[in-house]
């Protein structure tokens, strides 16, 4: 049996040392490589539960965040269905705009919160808060007429959101029932899907033509021509309101071309004030519309305030008319309260009582 010599042992030791060094380097390289994959790919952190939907430019997944107590999140992956290069380019720009806009919007309780974004060889990803609830297309149905109070509250909540995003120079461009969710935990409305947003550069004096992004029926003329404005979102929201009030789709309604408005009032029962308000939201000429969501919100608050006051006045007038078991003191007290409300609101009594009350003809004394 031949024994290893000193030189053989040295050669073997040298070889093993080289293998050890190389192995350590390769291990480090592999560690950096996989760490990079983990940082760049959301599916290493998030466990996909199911596919929520697929649109023209992307797929949406429901997933659990493994690093945050398995909280539910939504992952949107850029996945264009059409292969034409210019279509992909438009879609990618919209996707990146959505990421940029959601970052700029920050945290606002009525829009999904931005959590993270990824770009790698597998595609482009956006991770955002999951909103548990249902979309309004489950509430606004064909043939079902919803009352003025419902629609007024719907528009009120959405206008509050529009005030916020318009202040960030963002036009949503795709307001419709399927992009409005009613959150399960508090029943509040949440505006989702910022994939069609347009960021308005307020420093430019001339408008820049963009793609005609939006949904037919909810999209006003200027948006279809590629020139969306803040009032374009107001128009879309007004159309949602009309569909809710009438129970009809917009394409079923005729239009008065002379004044540029839809003929919808005959299909529902609303006050004149509220009718004028909806019309000012939905004029085909954007110059006649509300120019800001703040203006529309201010007018809606006034209408709601007047409506509550009218209801109170009607109740009080009925109490006086039917002479319920009130003595002189209580009857006079009701009149004083009614007058003080009228004076404080600076509203004429004829706008409150549906019919004139001839106080001198009512016997206040038993």
Secondary structure, 3 states (H helix, E strand, C coil): CCCCCHHHHHHHHHHHHHHHHHHHHHHHHHHHHHHHHHHHCHHHCEEEEEEEEECCCEEEEEEEECCCCCEEEEEEEECCCCCCHHHHHHHHHHHHHHHHHHHHHCCCCCECCEEEEEEECCEEEEEEECCCEEEHHHCCCCCCCCCHHHHHHHHHHHHHHHHHHHHCCEECCCCCHHHEEEECCCCCEEECCCCCCEECCCCCCCCCCCCCCCCCCCCCHHHHCCCCCHHHHHHHHHHHHHHHHHCCCHHHCCEECCCCEECCHHHCCCCHHHHHHHHHHHCCCHHHCCCCHHHHHHHHHHHHHHHHHHHHHHHHHHHHHCCCCCCHHHHHHHHHHHHHHHHHHCCCHHHCCCCCCCHHHCCCCC
